[in-house]
Amino acid sequence: MAVIEVEYSGPIAVVVLNKPNELNALTKDEFYQLARTLQDVANHNEVVATVLTGNGRFFSAGADVSVSRQMPEGTDLYRHNLTVTVASNMNLARAFYTYPKILVVALNGPVVGMAAALIAFANFIYCTRETYILTPFASLGLKSEGVSSIAFAERMGISKANEALILAKRISSKELLEAGFVNQIFNCPAESFRSEALKEVKDRFHDVLNASSMLQIKKMIRYRSRRELDD
């Protein structure tokens, strides 16, 4: 069973996080697989929009730290984090902020940690009523990943971003909508959320809209921020 699943339906690709028993918490290698998957999907010329969602109750519980706990005794954690974790996070963030297709994140449930910061790069975010965002870096004695945190603060707004990142406050779906972080809350049963979100995407990206034009507009909107992030 693949941890990252991909389905294609004409101009729409659906990427699914598939570790429901672990609440879609991903290891560094699985985050790498997610980055590679996005890069692979980007090479499909027929794809205009990509929907990223999860199986189960959570969109993602963030990083699966069980592998980190298995590091040999005496490991230099600072060196490990600098050489492995930082490089991994940067690779993943770049896969998101350079993604050339329209990226729609469909939050089927709560999203925590690194995953919560990454989704800020999406063009559109839909969620369930039960969705919340939690970035508990400060409560765990960690720093949030720099590149993703910039996008997170820009999308959330500085006041709510301070609450989420500095105070590790849980941000509800209602607050996310009010802040403009999400575009729409779906008032439907959890089991029908994905189909409703996909229907919304298909309805939005109808034949009247020009695919090339949409992608060029996205590129122009992101031009300045991408240059700053690449620097």
The 8 nearest C-alpha neighbors of each residue, nearest first, counted from 0:
[[1, 2, 17, 4, 3, 18, 16, 19],
 [0, 2, 3, 4, 17, 18, 16, 5],
 [1, 3, 17, 18, 16, 4, 0, 29],
 [4, 2, 16, 1, 15, 17, 33, 5],
 [3, 5, 15, 14, 1, 2, 16, 17],
 [6, 4, 14, 13, 15, 7, 3, 12],
 [5, 7, 13, 12, 14, 8, 4, 15],
 [8, 6, 12, 11, 9, 13, 5, 10],
 [7, 9, 11, 12, 10, 6, 13, 46],
 [8, 10, 11, 7, 45, 46, 12, 47],
 [11, 9, 46, 47, 45, 8, 48, 12],
 [12, 10, 48, 8, 46, 9, 49, 7],
 [13, 11, 7, 49, 6, 8, 50, 46],
 [12, 14, 50, 6, 5, 49, 51, 7],
 [13, 15, 5, 51, 4, 50, 52, 12],
 [16, 14, 53, 4, 52, 3, 17, 51],
 [17, 15, 53, 3, 2, 23, 54, 18],
 [16, 18, 2, 54, 19, 3, 15, 53],
 [19, 17, 23, 21, 20, 2, 22, 16],
 [20, 18, 22, 55, 21, 23, 54, 17],
 [19, 21, 22, 18, 23, 55, 17, 24],
 [20, 22, 23, 19, 18, 24, 60, 63],
 [23, 21, 19, 57, 24, 20, 60, 59],
 [24, 22, 18, 59, 21, 19, 60, 25],
 [23, 25, 60, 63, 61, 62, 59, 22],
 [26, 24, 63, 62, 29, 30, 23, 61],
 [25, 27, 63, 29, 28, 62, 30, 64],
 [28, 26, 30, 29, 31, 25, 87, 62],
 [27, 29, 31, 26, 30, 32, 25, 87],
 [30, 28, 32, 26, 31, 27, 25, 33],
 [29, 31, 33, 27, 32, 28, 25, 26],
 [32, 30, 28, 34, 29, 33, 27, 35],
 [33, 31, 29, 35, 30, 34, 36, 28],
 [32, 34, 30, 36, 31, 35, 29, 37],
 [33, 35, 31, 37, 91, 94, 32, 36],
 [36, 34, 38, 32, 37, 33, 39, 31],
 [35, 37, 33, 39, 38, 34, 32, 40],
 [38, 36, 40, 34, 39, 35, 41, 33],
 [37, 39, 35, 41, 36, 40, 34, 42],
 [38, 40, 36, 41, 42, 37, 35, 43],
 [41, 39, 37, 42, 43, 38, 36, 12],
 [40, 42, 38, 39, 43, 37, 100, 99],
 [41, 43, 40, 39, 44, 38, 46, 37],
 [44, 42, 40, 41, 45, 46, 39, 47],
 [43, 45, 46, 42, 41, 47, 40, 10],
 [44, 46, 10, 43, 47, 9, 11, 42],
 [47, 45, 10, 11, 44, 43, 48, 12],
 [46, 48, 10, 100, 11, 101, 210, 45],
 [49, 47, 101, 11, 100, 46, 102, 10],
 [48, 50, 12, 102, 11, 13, 103, 101],
 [49, 51, 103, 13, 104, 14, 102, 12],
 [52, 50, 104, 14, 15, 105, 13, 103],
 [53, 51, 105, 15, 106, 104, 16, 58],
 [54, 52, 16, 58, 15, 17, 107, 55],
 [53, 55, 17, 19, 16, 15, 56, 18],
 [54, 56, 19, 57, 53, 22, 58, 107],
 [55, 57, 108, 22, 107, 58, 54, 19],
 [58, 56, 108, 109, 59, 22, 55, 107],
 [57, 59, 53, 108, 107, 110, 106, 109],
 [60, 58, 23, 110, 57, 61, 24, 22],
 [59, 61, 24, 111, 22, 110, 23, 57],
 [62, 60, 24, 112, 111, 114, 59, 113],
 [61, 63, 25, 24, 64, 26, 60, 113],
 [62, 64, 24, 26, 25, 65, 61, 66],
 [65, 63, 67, 66, 62, 68, 26, 25],
 [64, 66, 68, 67, 63, 69, 26, 62],
 [65, 67, 69, 68, 64, 63, 26, 70],
 [68, 66, 64, 69, 65, 70, 63, 26],
 [67, 69, 65, 66, 70, 64, 71, 72],
 [68, 70, 66, 67, 71, 65, 72, 64],
 [69, 71, 68, 67, 72, 74, 66, 73],
 [72, 70, 74, 73, 69, 68, 67, 75],
 [71, 73, 74, 70, 69, 75, 68, 76],
 [72, 74, 71, 75, 76, 70, 79, 77],
 [75, 73, 72, 76, 71, 70, 79, 78],
 [74, 76, 78, 77, 79, 73, 80, 72],
 [75, 77, 79, 78, 74, 80, 81, 73],
 [78, 76, 80, 79, 75, 81, 82, 74],
 [77, 79, 81, 75, 76, 80, 82, 83],
 [80, 78, 76, 82, 77, 81, 83, 75],
 [79, 81, 84, 77, 83, 78, 82, 76],
 [82, 80, 78, 85, 79, 83, 77, 84],
 [81, 83, 79, 80, 78, 86, 84, 85],
 [84, 82, 86, 80, 79, 85, 81, 87],
 [83, 85, 80, 87, 86, 88, 81, 82],
 [86, 84, 88, 81, 87, 83, 89, 80],
 [87, 85, 89, 83, 84, 88, 90, 82],
 [86, 88, 84, 90, 85, 89, 83, 91],
 [89, 87, 91, 85, 90, 86, 92, 84],
 [88, 90, 92, 86, 91, 87, 93, 85],
 [91, 89, 87, 93, 88, 92, 86, 94],
 [90, 92, 88, 94, 34, 89, 93, 87],
 [93, 91, 89, 95, 94, 90, 88, 96],
 [94, 92, 96, 90, 95, 91, 97, 89],
 [93, 95, 91, 34, 92, 97, 96, 98],
 [96, 94, 92, 98, 93, 97, 120, 91],
 [95, 97, 93, 98, 120, 94, 92, 225],
 [98, 96, 95, 94, 93, 99, 225, 92],
 [97, 99, 95, 96, 100, 94, 41, 37],
 [100, 98, 97, 41, 101, 214, 218, 217],
 [101, 99, 47, 48, 98, 102, 214, 41],
 [100, 102, 48, 49, 47, 122, 103, 99],
 [103, 101, 49, 121, 122, 48, 100, 50],
 [102, 104, 50, 123, 124, 121, 49, 122],
 [103, 105, 124, 51, 50, 52, 106, 125],
 [106, 104, 125, 52, 126, 124, 51, 107],
 [107, 105, 126, 108, 58, 52, 125, 104],
 [106, 108, 58, 127, 105, 126, 53, 57],
 [109, 107, 57, 130, 58, 106, 56, 129],
 [110, 108, 130, 131, 57, 58, 132, 111],
 [111, 109, 59, 132, 115, 58, 60, 131],
 [112, 110, 60, 133, 61, 115, 134, 132],
 [113, 111, 134, 61, 115, 114, 133, 135],
 [112, 114, 116, 115, 61, 117, 111, 62],
 [113, 115, 117, 61, 116, 112, 111, 118],
 [116, 114, 111, 112, 110, 113, 117, 118],
 [115, 117, 113, 147, 114, 151, 118, 119],
 [118, 116, 114, 119, 115, 147, 120, 113],
 [117, 119, 120, 121, 116, 115, 114, 104],
 [118, 120, 151, 117, 121, 150, 116, 154],
 [119, 121, 118, 96, 117, 95, 150, 122],
 [122, 120, 102, 119, 123, 118, 103, 104],
 [121, 123, 102, 103, 101, 120, 124, 104],
 [122, 124, 103, 121, 182, 104, 102, 125],
 [125, 123, 104, 181, 182, 103, 105, 121],
 [126, 124, 105, 183, 182, 181, 184, 106],
 [125, 127, 106, 184, 105, 107, 185, 130],
 [126, 128, 185, 129, 130, 184, 107, 108],
 [127, 129, 130, 172, 184, 186, 185, 126],
 [130, 128, 127, 108, 131, 172, 109, 171],
 [131, 129, 109, 108, 127, 172, 128, 126],
 [132, 130, 171, 109, 172, 170, 110, 129],
 [131, 133, 110, 170, 169, 111, 109, 115],
 [132, 134, 111, 169, 135, 112, 110, 170],
 [133, 135, 112, 167, 111, 136, 164, 163],
 [136, 134, 167, 138, 137, 133, 139, 112],
 [135, 137, 141, 139, 138, 134, 142, 143],
 [138, 136, 140, 139, 135, 141, 165, 167],
 [137, 139, 135, 136, 140, 167, 141, 166],
 [140, 138, 136, 137, 141, 135, 142, 167],
 [141, 139, 137, 138, 136, 142, 135, 143],
 [142, 140, 136, 139, 137, 143, 138, 135],
 [143, 141, 136, 144, 137, 140, 145, 139],
 [142, 144, 136, 145, 148, 141, 164, 113],
 [145, 143, 147, 148, 146, 142, 88, 113],
 [144, 146, 148, 147, 143, 149, 142, 89],
 [147, 145, 149, 148, 144, 228, 92, 150],
 [148, 146, 150, 116, 149, 117, 145, 144],
 [147, 149, 151, 145, 150, 146, 116, 144],
 [150, 148, 152, 147, 151, 146, 153, 145],
 [149, 151, 153, 147, 148, 152, 119, 154],
 [150, 152, 148, 119, 154, 149, 116, 153],
 [153, 151, 160, 155, 149, 156, 154, 150],
 [154, 152, 150, 156, 151, 155, 149, 157],
 [153, 155, 151, 152, 180, 156, 150, 119],
 [154, 156, 152, 180, 160, 153, 178, 151],
 [157, 155, 153, 152, 158, 154, 159, 160],
 [156, 158, 160, 152, 159, 161, 155, 153],
 [159, 157, 161, 160, 156, 162, 155, 152],
 [158, 160, 162, 161, 157, 156, 155, 163],
 [161, 159, 157, 163, 152, 162, 158, 155],
 [162, 160, 165, 158, 164, 159, 163, 157],
 [161, 163, 166, 159, 160, 168, 165, 164],
 [162, 164, 168, 167, 160, 161, 166, 134],
 [165, 163, 167, 161, 160, 134, 162, 166],
 [166, 164, 161, 167, 162, 163, 137, 160],
 [165, 167, 162, 168, 164, 163, 161, 137],
 [168, 166, 135, 163, 164, 134, 165, 137],
 [169, 167, 163, 166, 162, 170, 133, 164],
 [168, 170, 133, 132, 171, 163, 167, 131],
 [171, 169, 132, 131, 174, 168, 133, 175],
 [172, 170, 131, 174, 173, 175, 169, 130],
 [171, 173, 175, 130, 131, 174, 128, 176],
 [172, 174, 176, 171, 175, 177, 128, 184],
 [175, 173, 177, 171, 176, 172, 178, 170],
 [176, 174, 172, 180, 178, 173, 177, 181],
 [175, 177, 179, 181, 173, 178, 174, 180],
 [176, 178, 174, 179, 175, 173, 180, 181],
 [179, 177, 175, 176, 180, 155, 174, 156],
 [180, 178, 176, 181, 177, 175, 182, 155],
 [179, 181, 175, 155, 178, 154, 176, 182],
 [182, 180, 124, 176, 179, 175, 183, 125],
 [183, 181, 124, 125, 123, 176, 179, 180],
 [182, 184, 125, 181, 185, 126, 176, 124],
 [185, 183, 126, 127, 125, 128, 186, 182],
 [186, 184, 127, 187, 126, 183, 128, 192],
 [187, 185, 184, 128, 127, 188, 192, 189],
 [186, 188, 185, 192, 189, 191, 127, 195],
 [189, 187, 190, 191, 192, 186, 127, 185],
 [188, 190, 192, 191, 187, 107, 127, 193],
 [189, 191, 188, 192, 193, 187, 194, 107],
 [190, 192, 189, 194, 188, 193, 195, 187],
 [193, 191, 195, 189, 194, 190, 196, 187],
 [194, 192, 196, 195, 191, 197, 107, 105],
 [193, 195, 197, 196, 191, 192, 198, 190],
 [196, 194, 198, 192, 193, 197, 191, 199],
 [195, 197, 199, 193, 198, 194, 192, 200],
 [198, 196, 200, 194, 199, 195, 193, 201],
 [197, 199, 195, 201, 196, 200, 202, 194],
 [200, 198, 196, 202, 197, 201, 203, 195],
 [199, 201, 197, 203, 202, 198, 204, 196],
 [202, 200, 198, 204, 203, 199, 197, 205],
 [201, 203, 199, 200, 205, 204, 198, 197],
 [204, 202, 200, 201, 205, 199, 198, 208],
 [205, 203, 201, 202, 200, 208, 206, 207],
 [204, 206, 202, 207, 203, 208, 201, 200],
 [205, 207, 208, 204, 209, 210, 202, 203],
 [208, 206, 205, 209, 204, 210, 203, 202],
 [209, 207, 206, 205, 210, 204, 213, 212],
 [208, 210, 212, 211, 213, 207, 206, 204],
 [211, 209, 213, 212, 208, 47, 214, 204],
 [212, 210, 214, 213, 209, 215, 47, 216],
 [211, 213, 215, 209, 210, 214, 216, 208],
 [214, 212, 216, 210, 215, 211, 217, 209],
 [213, 215, 217, 211, 216, 212, 218, 100],
 [216, 214, 218, 212, 217, 213, 211, 219],
 [217, 215, 219, 213, 218, 214, 212, 220],
 [218, 216, 214, 220, 215, 219, 221, 213],
 [217, 219, 215, 221, 216, 220, 222, 214],
 [218, 220, 222, 216, 221, 217, 215, 223],
 [221, 219, 217, 218, 222, 216, 223, 224],
 [220, 222, 218, 219, 224, 223, 225, 217],
 [223, 221, 219, 225, 224, 220, 218, 226],
 [224, 222, 226, 225, 221, 227, 220, 219],
 [223, 225, 227, 226, 221, 222, 228, 220],
 [224, 226, 228, 222, 227, 223, 221, 229],
 [227, 225, 229, 223, 224, 228, 230, 222],
 [226, 228, 224, 230, 225, 229, 223, 222],
 [227, 229, 225, 230, 226, 224, 146, 96],
 [230, 228, 226, 227, 225, 93, 224, 97],
 [229, 227, 228, 226, 225, 224, 146, 223]]
